């Protein structure tokens, strides 16, 4: 690799606010915020909306999807055709 053209690869904390879960890993992502980690060092922190701690695939918890509401909203928006229903 050419020196000086790649972003810095350093430890970063990713925090899932919804699940109150954080993990330390290495990344090139940057952040203005920082957090003190369990080892006493301060690292940049990046807040994420979803992680393995809150994703339904990993947790086994499914979210309730309001399909009836979606159908009603579609029908309100586009209406019914004549002769149908």
For each residue, the residues with C-beta under 8 A, 3 or more apart:
1: 5 6
2: 5 6
3:
4:
5: 1 2
6: 1 2 9 28
7: 28 30
8: 28
9: 6 26 27 28
10: 26 27 28 44
11: 24 25 26 41 43
12: 24 25 26 27 29 31 43 44 45 46
13: 22 23 24 35 37 43 44 45 46
14: 22 23 25 27 45 46 48 51
15: 21 22 35 45 46 47 48
16: 19 20 21 22 47 48 49 50 51 53 54
17: 20 47 49
18: 49 50 54
19: 16 51 53 54
20: 16 17
21: 15 16 51 53 54
22: 13 14 15 16 35 45
23: 13 14 51
24: 11 12 13 37 43
25: 11 12 14
26: 9 10 11 12
27: 9 10 12 14 46
28: 6 7 8 9 10
29: 12 44 46
30: 7 44
31: 12 34 44 45 46
32:
33: 44 45 46 47
34: 31 42 43 44 45
35: 13 15 22 42 43 45
36: 40 41 42
37: 13 24 40 41 42 43
38:
39:
40: 36 37
41: 11 36 37
42: 34 35 36 37
43: 11 12 13 24 34 35 37
44: 10 12 13 29 30 31 33 34
45: 12 13 14 15 22 31 33 34 35
46: 12 13 14 15 27 29 31 33
47: 15 16 17 33
48: 14 15 16 51
49: 16 17 18
50: 16 18 54 55
51: 14 16 19 21 23 48 54 55
52: 55 58
53: 16 19 21 58 59
54: 16 18 19 21 50 51 59
55: 50 51 52 58 59
56: 59 60 61 62 63
57:
58: 52 53 55
59: 53 54 55 56
60: 56
61: 56
62: 56
63: 56
64:
65: 70
66: 69 70
67: 70 71
68: 71 72
69: 66 72 73
70: 65 66 67 73 74
71: 67 68 74 75
72: 68 69 75 76
73: 69 70 76 77
74: 70 71 77 78
75: 71 72 78 79 80
76: 72 73 79
77: 73 74
78: 74 75
79: 75 76
80: 75 84 85
81: 84
82:
83:
84: 80 81
85: 80
